[in-house]
Amino acid sequence: MPELKILNNKEIKEIYELIDRQWGARIKLDYGFLRNNKSRVFVISKDIARIDTSKLRLNSAGMYFCETGAKGIRLSIEGSQIIGPKAAKNVAELNEEEAKKWLKGEDLEKECKDCSGFVILKNKNDFLGAGKYSNGKILNYVGKTRRINAL
């Protein structure tokens, strides 16, 4: 059963540093941060500290924000919407056709100047998630349940 750990200030600072290094976004979020045993990070109201969670068995709480690991930091769709407006690099601008392909769950053949690692995908003012950029291709991480097939 997955366990959630409340992150301390040092661990939260490490996440902020990963975000700054990857996207050039200096942020400070007014949330509590939780991590499960699969390295998924969730954000939640800081009021969680008022609840005695010692006798609870929580699978998840809050909103899935990102995943951290050896490959770096990968934002969720919601995480990209929080970080995207402040991102100064590694943002790939998609046209309408590319955005539709992305939302269907397809990988994209796309050259992205000055991109490396995980990139945030943007169409106009909308942030669509994050994908891994490598050799002119952006790998799609949109989960099957979140894909839109009607486009």
N, C-alpha and C positions, 0 to 999 in steps of 0.2 A: 504494500500500500504506500503510495507516495506521501512523503512528509514535507511539510513546508517549514522553512527556517526563516526567521525574521533577520534581515541583513543589518549589520551594524554600520556605523558611519564610514569605516574604512572600506568595507565591501561595496557600499554605495558609491564612494568616491572612485573606486576602481571601474565601476560601470560608467560613470561620467567620463573618466579618462579614455575608456575604449570608444565611447561615442565621439568625443572630441577628436581623437586620433583618426577615426574612420570617416567622419562626416564634417569635421571642423565646426561642430555645434557645441558651444559652451552653454550648458543648461543647468538649472537647479530646479528640480520638481518638488512640489509640496505633497509628496506621497510617502507612504511606507513601502518598503520593498521586501518581497518574499521570494525565496528560491526553493524549487523542489529538487528531488534527487536526480532529475534528468537535466539539470542546469537551466531550466526554464525560470525566467524571472517574471514576477507579477507585481503590479502596483496596486496599492489599496489605500484607502483613507488612513491617516495616521491614528484615527480613533480606534483602530484595531488593538492598540496597546492597552486600552481600557478593559479589554475582554480577557478573561482567564482562559487561554486556549490549551492549558496543560491537560485537560481531560477530554479534549475534542480530537477526533480523528478527521482532519481536513484533507481532502483530495486537491482542492483548489480554492482560491479566494482571490477576489479582485479581478483585474484585467491582465491577460497575458500581454507582456510588453516586449520581451526579447528572449533570446537564448544565447548563452555564452559558452565558449569552449575553445578547443585548440585551433579551430578555424577562425576565431574572432567572435564578433558579436553580430547576430542576425536579428533584425527587428521584426516584430509581427506587423500585420497591416495597421493595427491601431498604434503601435510604436512608431511606425513610419509617419503616421499622421501627426504625432506629437513632435517628433524630431525634425521632420521634413521642412517645415517653415524656417527653421534655424540652421539648416544644413548649408555649408559653404562649398562642399565638394562631394564627389561620388553620388551625384544625382543625375539620373538618366531621364531626359525629357522624351516622352512618347507621343506619337501622333495618334489620331483616333483609331486607326486600324491596328496599330501595335497595342494600344490599350485594350481593345476588344480581345485580341489574342491572349494577352496577359491574364485578363479576367476569366478566360476560358481554361487557363492552366497551362498554356503553351509556353515553351522556351522561346526566346527572341533572338534572332540574328540581328545584331545591332552594334555598330561601332560607337564607342563612347570615349571621347577624348578625355584623357587624364583620369580614367576610372580604374579602380582596382579593388579586388575583394568584394564585399557586399555593397550594393548600391541601392539607393532609394529610387523607386519608379514614380514618375510624376506625369500627369496629363493635365495641362492647363493649371488650375488651382487645386487639383485633386491628387492626393498621395495614395498610391495603389498597393504599397507593400515594399518588400525588399527582395532582391535576388542576387545571386552570385555571378559577378562578371568575370569572364575569362575568354581570351582569344576571340573577341568579337561576338560572343554569345552571352546572354543573360539567362541563367538557370532559374526556373520558376519554383517557388516553394509554397504557392497557394494550395492549401489543403483541399482535398476532393469535395468536402462538404461546403466549402466557401466559393467554389468555382461557379461561374454563371454561364450556362449553356445556351441560353435563349438569345444571345447577341448575334 
